Amino acid sequence: MGKPEEENVAKLFENFIQASTCKGALQAFNVLCRRLDLDPADHDTFYSSLKAKVSCWKANALWSKLDKRMSHKEYKKGQACVNTKCLIIGGGPCGLRTAIEFALMGAKVVVLEKRDSFSRNNVLHLWPFTIHDLRGLGAKKFHGKFCAGAIDHISIQQLQLILLKVALIVAVEFHINVEFVKLLEPPEDQTNEGVGWRAAIRPADHPVANFDFDVVVGADGRKNSLDGFKRKVLRGKLAIAITANFVNSNTTAEARVEEISGVAFIFNQKFFLDLKAKTGVDLENIVYYKDNTHYFVMTAKKQSLLEKGVLINDYVETEMLLSSQNVNQEALLSYATEAANFGTHYQLPTLKFAENHCGQPDVAMFDFTNMYASENAALIRERHGHQLLVALVGDSLLEPFWPMGTGCARGFLSGFDTAWMVRSWAEGRSVLEVLAERESIYRLLPQTTPENIAKNFDLYTIDPSSRYTNLNSTCVRPNQVHHLYITGELNHCSLERAVTIRRPINQKKDCEIRPSRLLTWCKKQTEGYRNVSIKDLTSSWKSGIALCALIHRFKPQLIDFDSLNEEDHRANLQLALDISEQEFGIQPFTSVKEQSTNEELDKSRVIAFLSKFYELFRGSPLPASDTRKLDENKECYPSKEIRCNDDAFSFSPHRKRIPKDEKKTDSTNFINKRRRTFCIEEVTNLSYNTYVQDKQNSKDNKVGTLSTQLLAKFEINSSSSVPKTQTQLDLSERSVLFSAHDFRESLPVKIRPPVPPKPPSVTQFEISIRKAAEQLVSPKTPPEPRLHPHRPFTDLKLRHVDQAFTEMKPQPENPELSAPVPSLHSGICFMRRILHRLREVEEHVSEKRAQTQKVREFHSKSIKEKAVHLRGLFSEDSFDVLKGTSVRRAFSQSSEKCHSCKKRVYMIERVRAEGLCFHRECFRCSICSSPLPQGLHVFNPDNEKLYCRPHFDQQNNGTHLKRSFTSPSNQLGVEERNRAAEEDSACGSTVELQSRPAAAGDFI
């Protein structure tokens, strides 16, 4: 290559380096590749060929940076994942950073980005390791001002540009204007070289539609287009954030303005009080960064927004409070401008809003009261012999908390962790081991801060042990991730997650919705309605019947669709427009007078009108009565009635939030601290009558309610004329553990039971049983009997019932028909034992309540009264000990010995927990031996050992129930029940109930 040619290549390479837009970078790169006759599709040799043909000084400096990164042993010289094909959804910073790591391992990587530009003006805070990592990729070569001096932030679009250029150099395919729709399973016909996993995309004729891949990574932010990942939520107090971007003209005056790296109210109260006094703007914190724009982000208080007119009305529900109809856009712009001016001491010469990708002022208000995180980081699907590794990174995996600046840093860490998982999977490790390791590492991610990660950034690799301190990659076992290995058919649920997707409420909604998608959505929602046919976004809406159908689809109580006259176009249209304006606050797109002239509808106005319906109702659940559309829309959720029945017969504890004012007092801690258990064998034999009880009675008298329910159960079993098996009737042999708390929670469950059969005529025997049960509920003290003074009243009453039954029962011709009789007595005995246990629980709760009352009385006393009270608790001997010269002798010397190794503990190495002393080195989990942070440990008082949380849960799940059944106290209960069963097996025998104190294990 001659010198002129080298100069031309150097100039083309410089154009690529200096490109300032996404399209410009892609175009410059394609021109460079054509000039050098290089094909980026040859990902194995592309980088080495490019480096050989571009040898200018600026390129050589970049090559040295990348070569140093590629020399990590984890990449195996680009051969770690040489036969792996990866698809990454989303071209944000985290998606591009993950793509670079995959490419460095030798994988074929394709990135899909549905936009054609990098238009995000927001500024990201960078942790020190993130700055070091980007410098190692040559960020300074692409952006000379990158983190110069003490700057620790960068705009999102500038970061995307840097990572895009690095990704193109390492042969990553980057496609713009391509949207991922869903995964496509491999076909059943796998003859010859069968087709593997593919993606359905828009446009459908794009070449990526034919790309087979082994790994798919979701990096498309909060919307998360990949199925199979449930989300958990962390709810906090109401938090409303406002972001604003102003044009940066790069003048000298603007350069002099100091940034605000983060000011909170508690650290600078005077600043915020002055701000409120002068402008009326009341904030909790504010941040100001200077980059391509002047970027402000602040947390505003709701009352201030209401007073300044930003929020029109005050609503309890956050969605209604921050809906676009409840926000005054002009007042919001003024609010942000006032805060920015005061925060910079009015030093910025002009505050002109920058424009977002919709051409609107780049100011947004959003709610971050709820923070979402995926329950798992990865899963594996297998269909027709093809495995697919599915993973999440970035905001899709763990939603960032902006005041801490965790988005970019934790997103990069999740990308490195995912690359390590793909490397392990490509090496042929067991899929369950790979998933278990990934989930173990994911548990550390939400806890990471700049302070608790490794400090030697030069040693950072994709190996998690180089980045995380106290890493335990085996805390999740392979047998715990079986549910993440999915071999069944892929069921596609709706990809729209209105609850978990946070959108700026003030953005113009129609600018984000394509007309084709809007038309498809309208067709789907109105499918099945008579005389409704939507073909376009103009003429199909003139009659008004389609709009009425759309409203009826989600709000059937507002329109009686069956009574509409499809011929009366004017009335239908007027009705729909009136309801839209009155109920939803959506302004009409036309009027009946305009349509009387048969004018063509304005398509843009119709799209804007329907877009508001789309944003208002998409992702909303169907009305409970609207079942005709369920199958047509292929919803993945059963009806409410079915879900209710499933919950009613599921004996797992209900997980629901309890408001603070409804929480139980300290008196119930005895029960609440136990693992809640509700174990009943052969639950299918439990009658629905157990649940159909009056709410008020259940609150007034728990014991009486339980007795009534057991009696109802007993009546059904005893009144049936069909012989039943011994397993169904013998209640005394059933293992039943009642938790008082769980039983109280299960009472109000409402279900729709099946229609019961007509009961037979009431016999004298049933009346006797009912009277006996009533006596058990509230026994009255009778005169002491003379003949049998040692027998309690209830035993005599039950014996009377037995005698009455013996006298009145018919003698069966077949002796086998008398089998149910012993079970009858067993049922009575069982019911009495249950009542006895519940009485003991109530007594214990009463004692706790009395103790709590005494504690409250003690705290209400004065200091002098407390001292007198405490003095009375000690004996004179105790005071003599305390008055001695050496208090140390009054305590056991064992307190100065390590509980684990039994050796002496000196103060400098001592850790106190649970009233015991440990060496710092001995403060470890007894199973995995990982160091335990103080406060995050779990101490088992049974074996006096320390555990980490995962292994403590594992111990409980595997051995806790077994231990509770085999403990000495429970063994007594088992023997007692066995003896009772033997006594009850003899017909006509007198029922005896042995009374003993309840063991703690009986209520677990």
Beta strands, then each sheet from edge to edge (+ up, - down):
strand 1: 85-89
strand 2: 108-113
strand 3: 123-125
strand 4: 153-155
strand 5: 173-176
strand 6: 179-184
strand 7: 198-202
strand 8: 215-218
strand 9: 231-235
strand 10: 240-247
strand 11: 260-264
strand 12: 283-290
strand 13: 293-300
strand 14: 363-367
strand 15: 370-374
strand 16: 378-383
strand 17: 386-392
strand 18: 485-486
strand 19: 910-913
strand 20: 916-919
strand 21: 938-940
strand 22: 945-947
sheet 1: 5+ 2+ 1+ 8+ 17+ 16- 18-
sheet 2: 3+ 4-
sheet 3: 6+ 7-
sheet 4: 9+ 15-
sheet 5: 11+ 12- 13+ 10- 14+
sheet 6: 19+ 20-
sheet 7: 21+ 22-
end
